[in-house]
């Protein structure tokens, strides 16, 4: 498994990681031509620069000190580090709308020894930021534009469900390849194309693997929700992508959708929680929500439907293992997102919600009933390598109430990493069988849990 893929919850740092990958690819493309730009690196440009970017992100987040970096053997990559540090300063200046700092950094690039690809790529990234330095305006499509759009789903369909998958790395490809062995009729991704959902990342890390491994020339339906990473560049890549994923009448017109079986037994209501997972002041300030008119749209889909509903989102309604929002006045941490709970109660009051699947946390959590939801399921273990030193099943300190897992449903470890995996939903008349899988060290898979509801 690849261990050199690491993400950040910080929007600016995520855009920085996207930029470094872009520059690395351009430099790597020169390797066979003998042009200037790679002689300072013995390893590939991508490997060298990715390591440098990870170090810089860790330093920005306080997880690595400059002393730690100095103790490493970075002499072969000093120029790469200098150029990447300048790029990080540039992106941070963009995020602050600091024109003077931008001009000063440009001058350093022009008078220094960094390859010209750095500054040309940086200038191309201006479009991902608004004039005030904040994230660019997201082209969110309002419910009034799409109307009561229902996407048809074949009866008794099998659906591959996965989340936090859009890395383009080997673990992601292995997960998709394994899903395909079950011959699913459709795929639903619960969001996050890394690092920041640029058009290039959406194409290379999502569309191309889907076409090559799943579709194989056939027009099989694929849907994707908006995660926080998809929106860090302003959502331009995500919205371009979803508009082209499927032909009518199977097309996904917005970041939210309703997928309904033709026999009216089942529907999937997919909610956009990625739109509001953003704060220029820090990720801990965020308590994401869905738009009020979108909530009304989902309530209307419930009111008109007599069958069973499965809710989908990128973000979690609740969690035992990840802090949600800020502490209350008593210093207690909430296990539940109050905004999403209000949305759930409005939707559930109009019909039968059988389960809610989400991602965001890079782990598998199959919860017992909690806060009025019978089945809360986190399946965010789709691709991100998580070291076993990360205690993914350690409860957040100071929770006001603690959701509990169903016994014997935890992920296994593969070497020094937690496993990756997915869920498979099989509809049969009025029953849905959900199977939860993880990939094994031998290239196979193991079913962790199976339930029918």
C-alpha positions in Angstrom: 0.0 0.0 0.0 1.1 3.6 -0.7 2.0 5.5 2.4 3.1 8.8 0.8 -0.4 10.1 0.3 -1.4 12.4 3.1 -4.2 15.0 3.1 -5.0 18.1 5.1 -8.3 19.5 6.4 -7.0 23.0 5.7 -8.3 24.4 2.4 -5.2 26.5 1.6 -2.8 23.6 2.4 -4.9 21.3 0.2 -4.7 23.7 -2.7 -0.9 23.9 -2.1 -0.7 20.1 -2.3 -2.6 20.1 -5.6 -0.2 22.7 -7.0 2.9 20.8 -6.0 1.5 17.6 -7.7 0.9 19.7 -10.9 4.4 21.1 -10.9 5.9 17.7 -10.2 4.0 16.2 -13.2 5.3 18.9 -15.5 8.8 18.4 -14.3 8.5 14.7 -14.6 7.4 15.0 -18.2 10.8 16.5 -19.1 12.7 13.6 -17.8 13.2 12.0 -21.1 14.1 15.2 -22.9 17.1 16.1 -20.7 15.8 19.7 -20.1 16.7 21.5 -16.9 14.5 20.9 -13.9 15.2 17.4 -12.6 18.9 17.2 -12.1 18.6 18.1 -8.4 16.5 15.0 -7.7 17.6 11.4 -7.9 14.1 10.1 -7.3 11.1 11.1 -9.4 9.9 14.6 -9.2 6.5 13.5 -7.8 8.1 11.4 -5.0 10.5 14.1 -4.1 8.1 17.0 -4.2 5.3 15.1 -2.5 7.6 14.3 0.4 8.6 18.0 0.7 4.9 19.1 0.5 3.9 16.7 3.2 6.7 18.0 5.5 5.6 21.6 4.9 1.9 20.7 5.6 2.9 18.9 8.8 5.0 21.9 9.8 2.1 24.3 9.2 -0.2 22.1 11.2 2.2 21.9 14.1 2.9 18.2 13.6 6.5 18.6 12.6 9.3 21.0 13.6 12.0 22.5 11.5 14.5 20.7 13.7 12.9 17.4 12.6 13.3 18.3 9.0 16.9 19.4 9.4 17.8 16.0 10.8 16.7 14.3 7.6 19.0 13.9 4.6 17.4 16.5 2.4 20.6 17.8 0.7 19.6 16.2 -2.6 16.3 18.0 -2.5 17.2 21.4 -1.1 16.2 23.2 -4.3 12.9 21.4 -4.4 12.2 22.4 -0.8 13.1 26.1 -1.5 10.8 26.2 -4.5 8.0 24.5 -2.6 8.3 26.8 0.4 8.0 29.8 -2.0 4.9 28.2 -3.5 3.4 27.7 0.0 4.1 31.4 0.8 2.5 32.3 -2.5 -0.7 30.3 -1.9 -1.0 31.7 1.6 -0.7 35.2 0.2 -3.4 34.4 -2.4 -5.6 33.2 0.4 -5.1 36.5 2.3 -5.5 38.7 -0.8 -2.0 40.1 -0.1 -1.0 41.6 -3.5 2.3 43.1 -2.1 3.4 39.7 -0.9 2.5 38.0 -4.2 4.6 40.5 -6.1 7.6 40.0 -3.8 7.4 36.2 -4.1 7.1 36.4 -7.9 10.3 38.5 -7.9 12.0 35.7 -5.9 11.0 33.1 -8.4 12.1 35.2 -11.4 15.6 36.0 -9.9 16.1 32.6 -8.3 16.9 29.1 -9.6 13.4 27.6 -9.4 12.1 26.2 -12.6 9.7 28.4 -14.6 7.0 25.8 -14.2 6.5 26.9 -10.6 5.4 30.5 -11.3 3.4 29.6 -14.4 1.4 27.0 -12.4 1.0 29.3 -9.5 -0.5 32.0 -11.7 -2.9 29.5 -13.1 -4.2 28.8 -9.6 -5.4 32.4 -9.1 -8.8 31.3 -10.4 -9.4 29.1 -7.3 -9.5 32.1 -5.1 -11.9 35.1 -4.9 -10.8 38.7 -5.1 -10.7 38.9 -1.3 -8.5 35.8 -1.0 -11.2 33.4 0.2 -12.3 30.4 -1.7 -13.7 31.2 -5.2 -17.5 31.4 -5.5 -18.9 27.9 -5.8 -21.3 27.4 -8.8 -23.9 25.7 -6.6 -27.0 24.7 -8.5 -30.2 25.6 -6.8 -33.2 23.2 -6.4 -35.4 25.6 -8.4 -33.2 25.1 -11.4 -33.5 21.3 -11.5 -37.1 21.0 -10.2 -38.4 17.6 -8.9 -35.7 15.7 -10.8 -35.8 11.9 -10.1 -33.0 9.7 -11.5 -34.3 6.3 -12.4 -32.6 3.2 -10.9 -33.2 -0.3 -12.2 -35.2 -2.6 -9.9 -33.3 -5.0 -7.6 -30.1 -3.1 -8.3 -26.6 -3.7 -6.8 -24.8 -0.5 -5.9 -21.1 0.0 -5.0 -20.8 2.6 -2.3 -17.5 4.2 -1.4 -16.1 7.4 0.0 -13.0 9.6 0.3 -11.7 7.7 -2.7 -10.5 10.2 -5.2 -6.7 9.9 -4.8 -5.8 8.1 -8.1 -3.3 6.0 -6.1 -2.9 2.2 -6.0 -5.2 1.7 -2.9 -8.0 3.5 -4.6 -7.6 1.5 -7.8 -7.5 -1.7 -5.8 -10.8 -0.9 -4.1 -12.5 -0.1 -7.3 -11.2 -3.2 -9.0 -12.6 -5.3 -6.1 -16.0 -3.5 -6.2 -16.2 -4.3 -9.9 -15.9 -8.1 -9.3 -19.4 -7.9 -7.7 -20.8 -6.6 -11.0 -22.6 -3.5 -9.5 -25.3 -1.8 -11.6 -24.2 1.7 -10.4 -21.6 3.4 -8.3 -22.1 6.2 -5.7 -19.1 8.1 -4.4 -19.7 10.0 -1.1 -17.2 12.7 -1.9 -13.6 14.0 -1.7 -11.4 14.1 -4.8 -7.9 15.0 -3.6 -6.2 17.2 -2.9 -8.6 20.1 -3.7 -10.9 18.9 -6.5 -9.2 20.8 -9.4 -10.4 19.9 -12.9 -7.3 17.9 -13.5 -7.7 16.0 -10.3 -11.3 15.2 -11.0 -10.4 13.9 -14.4 -7.3 11.9 -13.4 -8.3 10.7 -9.9 -12.0 10.0 -10.6 -13.2 10.0 -14.2 -10.3 8.1 -15.8 -10.2 5.2 -13.2 -14.0 4.9 -13.4 -14.0 4.7 -17.2 -11.1 2.3 -17.3 -12.0 -0.1 -14.5 -15.8 0.1 -14.0 -17.4 1.3 -17.3 -15.0 -0.3 -19.8 -16.9 1.3 -22.7 -20.4 0.7 -21.3 -22.6 3.7 -20.1 -22.9 2.4 -16.5 -24.3 5.1 -14.1 -21.9 6.8 -11.6 -22.7 9.5 -9.1 -20.6 11.6 -6.8 -21.4 13.8 -3.8 -19.6 17.0 -2.8 -17.1 16.6 -0.1 -15.0 19.3 1.6 -11.9 18.7 -0.6 -14.0 18.9 -3.8 -14.9 22.5 -2.9 -11.5 23.8 -1.8 -10.7 25.1 -5.3 -14.2 26.6 -5.6 -15.9 23.4 -6.9 -15.1 24.1 -10.6 -13.7 20.6 -11.2 -16.6 18.9 -9.4 -19.4 20.7 -11.2 -17.7 20.2 -14.6 -17.4 16.5 -13.8 -20.9 15.7 -12.6 -22.5 17.4 -15.6 -20.7 14.9 -17.9 -20.8 11.7 -15.9 -24.1 10.3 -17.2 -26.4 10.8 -20.2 -30.1 11.7 -19.6 -32.3 10.6 -17.9 -29.5 9.2 -15.6 -27.7 12.6 -15.4 -26.8 14.2 -12.2 -27.8 17.9 -12.6 -26.7 19.1 -9.2 -24.5 18.4 -6.1 -27.6 16.7 -4.5 -29.9 14.2 -6.1 -32.6 11.6 -5.7 -32.0 8.1 -7.2 -35.3 6.1 -7.1 -35.9 2.5 -8.1 -38.5 2.1 -10.9 -40.7 -0.1 -8.8 -40.9 2.7 -6.2 -39.6 0.5 -3.4 -36.3 2.3 -2.7 -34.8 5.8 -3.1 -31.5 7.3 -2.3 -31.5 11.0 -1.2 -28.0 12.4 -1.6 -27.4 15.7 0.3 -24.7 18.3 -0.3 -22.9 18.9 3.0 -19.6 19.9 1.2 -20.8 23.4 0.3 -20.6 24.8 3.8 -17.6 22.9 5.2 -15.3 25.9 4.9 -14.1 28.6 7.2 -11.2 31.1 6.5 -10.5 31.1 10.3 -9.9 27.4 10.8 -11.5 24.0 10.2 -12.5 23.6 13.9 -15.0 26.5 13.5 -17.0 24.6 10.9 -20.4 23.0 11.6 -21.6 22.2 8.1 -25.2 22.3 6.9 -27.3 22.0 3.8 -29.0 24.9 2.1 -32.6 25.6 3.3 -34.1 25.3 -0.2 -32.2 22.0 -0.7 -33.6 20.7 2.6 -37.1 21.6 1.4 -36.4 19.7 -1.9 -35.4 16.6 0.1 -38.5 16.9 2.3 -40.6 17.1 -0.9 -39.0 13.9 -2.3 -39.8 12.1 1.0 -43.4 13.4 1.1 -44.2 12.1 -2.4 -42.6 8.7 -1.8 -44.1 5.7 -0.1 -41.1 3.3 -0.2 -37.9 3.2 1.9 -35.2 5.8 1.8 -31.4 5.7 2.3 -29.8 9.0 3.0 -26.3 9.8 1.7 -23.9 12.6 2.5 -20.2 13.3 2.7 -20.3 14.5 6.3 -21.3 12.6 9.4 -24.5 13.2 11.4 -22.6 12.1 14.5 -19.3 10.6 15.5 -17.5 9.0 18.5 -14.1 9.6 17.0 -14.0 13.0 15.3 -14.8 16.3 16.9 -17.8 18.1 15.4 -17.9 21.9 15.8 -16.9 23.8 18.9 -17.2 22.9 22.6 -20.2 24.2 24.4 -20.0 26.7 27.3 -19.3 23.8 29.7 -16.4 22.6 27.7 -18.3 19.6 26.4 -17.9 18.4 22.8 -20.9 17.5 20.8 -21.1 14.1 19.1 -23.9 15.3 16.8 -24.0 18.0 14.1 -27.1 19.9 15.2 -27.6 21.4 11.7 -27.7 17.9 10.1 -29.8 16.6 12.9 -32.4 19.2 12.2 -32.4 18.3 8.6 -32.7 14.6 9.4 -35.7 15.1 11.6 -37.4 17.2 8.9 -36.8 14.5 6.3 -37.6 11.5 8.6 -40.9 13.1 9.7 -42.2 12.5 6.1 -41.3 8.9 5.6 -39.2 5.8 6.3 -35.4 6.4 6.6 -33.8 3.0 6.7 -30.1 4.1 6.9 -27.7 7.0 6.4 -24.3 6.5 4.9 -21.5 9.0 5.1 -17.7 9.4 4.8 -15.4 12.2 5.8 -13.6 10.2 8.5 -11.1 7.8 6.9 -12.4 4.8 8.7 -15.3 2.3 8.9 -17.8 2.9 11.7 -21.0 0.8 11.9 -23.0 2.4 14.7 -25.7 1.1 16.9 -28.9 3.2 16.9 -28.2 6.8 18.0 -30.0 10.1 18.2 -33.1 8.7 16.5 -31.2 7.2 13.5 -31.5 3.4 13.3 -28.4 2.9 11.1 -25.6 5.4 10.9 -22.8 4.1 8.7 -19.4 5.8 8.1 -17.5 4.2 5.1 -14.7 6.7 4.7 -12.0 4.0 4.4 -12.1 4.1 0.6 -8.5 4.9 -0.2 -6.5 7.2 2.3 -3.6 5.4 4.0 -4.1 5.7 7.7 -1.2 4.6 10.0 -2.0 2.2 12.8 -0.5 4.8 15.2 -3.6 6.9 14.5 -6.1 5.6 17.0 -9.1 5.7 14.8 -11.4 4.0 17.3 -10.4 6.2 20.3 -13.4 8.2 21.6 -13.1 12.0 21.5 -12.5 13.3 25.0 -15.3 15.1 26.6 -18.2 14.0 24.5 -21.6 14.8 25.9 -22.8 11.4 24.7 -21.0 8.6 23.0 -22.3 6.6 19.9 -21.3 3.0 20.1 -20.3 0.6 17.4 -22.0 -2.8 16.7 -19.7 -5.4 18.1 -17.0 -7.0 15.9 -17.3 -4.5 13.0 -13.9 -2.7 13.3 -11.4 -2.6 10.4 -8.3 -4.8 10.4 -4.8 -3.7 9.9 -2.6 -4.4 6.9 1.0 -4.1 7.8 1.3 -0.7 9.5 -1.9 0.7 8.0 -5.6 0.4 8.6 -7.4 -1.4 5.8 -9.3 0.2 2.9 -12.7 -0.9 1.7 -16.2 -0.1 0.7 -19.9 -1.1 1.0 -22.1 -3.0 -1.4 -25.9 -2.5 -1.3 -28.2 -5.1 -3.0 -31.8 -4.2 -3.4 -34.4 -7.0 -3.6 -38.0 -6.0 -3.5 -38.5 -4.3 -0.1 -35.2 -5.5 1.4 -31.7 -4.1 1.2 -28.7 -6.1 2.1 -25.6 -4.1 3.0 -22.2 -5.8 3.0 -19.1 -4.1 4.3 -15.7 -5.1 3.0 -12.1 -4.5 3.5 -9.1 -5.4 1.3 -6.6 -7.9 2.7 -2.8 -8.1 2.5 -3.0 -11.0 0.1 -5.0 -9.0 -2.5 -8.4 -10.4 -1.6 -11.2 -9.0 0.5 -12.9 -9.8 3.8 -16.5 -9.2 4.6 -16.6 -7.4 8.0 -20.4 -7.2 8.4 -23.6 -7.9 6.6 -27.1 -6.7 7.4 -30.5 -6.7 5.8 -33.1 -4.0 6.4 
